[in-house]
Amino acid sequence: MDGALPLSGQVAVVTGASGGLGPLGILVNNAGMGGEGMALDVSIADFDATFAVNVRGTFFAAREAARRMMAQGIEGRIINIASIASHTVLPGLSAYCGSKAAVAMLTRSMAREWARNRIAVNALCPGYIETAINDTWWPTDGGQRQLKGFPRRRLMEASDLDTAFMMLAGPAASAMTGSVITVDDGQSLPGGG
């Protein structure tokens, strides 16, 4: 298996969540995988797996959630997790960058399609946070050099995203849809990282 939940599995997850927890009003689409490797070296299988999880998974989970939100007639919120890779070149991560750029554009496209159904679709583009995808990188010499290149010379904490999440999920974002918001501690500023 390529790491992506099959479409039938995604439908079952969304159905189970809305059935067990009540009406579905918010979806946070946070699936992701790295896709490391220079463009000349990435295998077809690794490329396909990266896009299957990061793009295909995001698309179909959002679609299934939107269908339920529309059927319930509620004002829904979908928050897709993209990355600074959606708008910043990260060397050696071309497949990942391409997949996250696709997530940003899917967000804007879905927002346009579903706006009249009162479903807001926005994306959050976090900077580097230590996760299972990258935790072995930061202690290396290359990881330490990269950290020193960040304007604040540090990684973000996952909690640094809390305020943006709460805004996008709540009434403060009532006039926001199709927004792609970067929260990265300045990591994507020119000359950084």
C-alpha positions in Angstrom: 0.0 0.0 0.0 1.2 3.5 -0.8 0.4 5.0 2.6 -2.8 6.7 1.4 -6.1 5.7 2.8 -8.3 4.2 0.0 -11.3 6.3 -1.0 -13.6 3.9 0.7 -11.6 4.2 3.9 -11.8 8.0 3.7 -15.6 7.9 3.2 -15.8 5.4 6.2 -13.8 7.8 8.4 -15.9 10.8 7.6 -19.1 8.8 7.9 -18.0 7.3 11.2 -17.0 10.6 12.7 -20.2 12.4 11.7 -22.3 9.4 12.8 -20.5 9.0 16.2 -20.0 12.7 17.1 -23.0 14.4 15.5 -23.1 16.8 12.6 -19.8 17.5 10.9 -18.9 21.2 11.0 -15.1 21.3 10.9 -12.6 19.2 9.0 -8.8 19.6 9.6 -7.1 17.9 6.7 -3.7 17.1 8.2 -2.4 14.0 6.3 1.1 14.4 5.0 4.3 12.7 4.0 7.7 14.0 3.0 8.6 13.0 -0.5 12.4 13.6 0.0 14.8 13.4 -2.9 16.2 15.4 -5.7 14.0 15.5 -8.8 16.4 13.4 -10.8 16.4 10.7 -8.1 12.8 10.4 -6.8 11.3 7.1 -7.8 7.9 7.0 -9.5 6.6 5.0 -6.5 7.8 7.7 -4.0 6.4 10.5 -6.2 3.0 8.7 -6.5 2.9 8.0 -2.7 3.6 11.6 -1.9 0.8 12.9 -4.1 -1.5 10.1 -3.0 -1.3 11.2 0.6 -0.8 14.9 0.3 -3.1 15.7 -2.6 -5.5 12.8 -3.3 -6.2 12.3 0.4 -6.8 16.0 1.0 -9.1 16.3 -2.0 -11.3 13.3 -1.2 -11.5 13.9 2.5 -12.5 17.5 1.9 -15.1 16.4 -0.7 -16.7 13.9 1.6 -16.8 16.4 4.4 -18.3 19.0 2.2 -21.0 16.6 1.0 -22.1 16.0 4.5 -22.0 19.7 5.5 -24.1 20.6 2.5 -26.6 17.8 3.3 -26.9 19.0 6.8 -27.3 22.6 5.7 -24.7 23.9 8.1 -22.0 26.5 7.8 -18.9 24.4 7.6 -15.1 24.9 7.9 -12.4 23.0 6.1 -8.8 23.7 7.0 -6.3 22.1 4.7 -2.7 21.8 6.0 -0.3 22.9 3.2 3.2 24.0 4.1 5.6 26.8 3.4 6.7 24.4 0.6 3.5 25.4 -1.2 5.2 28.8 -2.1 8.9 28.3 -1.1 11.4 26.1 -2.9 12.8 23.6 -0.4 15.9 22.0 -2.0 15.7 18.2 -2.3 11.9 18.2 -1.8 10.5 18.9 -5.2 7.8 16.2 -5.0 6.7 17.5 -1.6 6.8 21.1 -2.7 4.6 20.2 -5.8 2.1 18.3 -3.6 1.8 21.2 -1.1 1.4 23.7 -3.9 -1.4 21.5 -5.2 -3.1 21.6 -1.8 -3.0 25.4 -1.7 -4.6 25.6 -5.2 -7.2 22.9 -4.3 -8.1 25.0 -1.3 -8.8 28.1 -3.4 -10.7 26.0 -6.0 -12.9 24.3 -3.4 -13.5 27.6 -1.6 -14.8 29.1 -4.9 -17.0 26.1 -5.6 -18.5 25.8 -2.2 -18.8 29.4 -1.1 -22.5 29.7 -1.8 -23.0 26.5 0.3 -21.6 28.4 3.3 -18.5 26.2 3.5 -15.3 28.0 4.1 -12.1 26.3 2.8 -8.8 27.8 3.9 -5.2 26.5 4.1 -2.6 26.8 6.8 1.0 26.8 5.7 3.2 26.0 8.7 6.9 26.4 8.7 9.3 23.8 10.1 8.1 22.0 13.3 9.8 18.9 14.5 7.7 15.9 13.4 8.1 12.2 12.6 8.7 13.3 9.0 11.8 15.3 9.8 13.0 14.5 13.4 16.1 12.6 12.2 17.2 15.6 10.1 17.6 18.4 12.7 20.4 16.8 14.7 22.6 16.3 11.6 25.2 18.9 10.5 22.9 19.8 7.5 19.9 20.2 9.8 21.9 22.4 12.2 23.1 24.6 9.2 19.5 24.9 8.1 18.4 26.1 11.5 21.1 28.7 11.6 19.8 30.0 8.3 16.3 30.7 9.8 15.8 34.3 10.8 15.1 33.3 14.4 17.4 30.2 14.3 14.9 27.9 15.7 12.1 25.4 14.9 8.5 26.4 15.6 6.4 24.6 18.2 3.2 22.9 17.2 1.3 25.1 19.6 2.4 28.1 17.5 -0.4 27.2 15.1 -3.1 27.1 17.7 -4.3 30.8 17.2 -4.5 30.4 13.5 -6.4 27.1 13.8 -8.9 28.6 16.3 -9.4 31.6 14.1 -10.0 29.5 10.9 -12.4 27.1 12.8 -14.4 29.8 14.5 -16.6 32.9 13.9 -13.5 35.2 13.6 -13.0 33.8 10.1 -16.6 34.3 9.0 -15.5 36.4 6.0 -12.6 34.2 5.1 -12.6 31.5 2.4 -9.9 30.6 -0.1 -7.2 32.1 2.1 -3.8 30.5 2.3 -2.2 31.6 5.6 1.5 31.3 6.4 2.6 30.8 10.0 6.3 30.1 9.8 8.3 32.2 12.2 9.8 34.0 9.2 11.4 30.8 7.8 10.2 31.5 4.2 11.5 35.1 4.2 14.0 35.7 1.4 17.5 34.8 2.6 16.1 32.5 5.3 16.2 28.7 5.6 
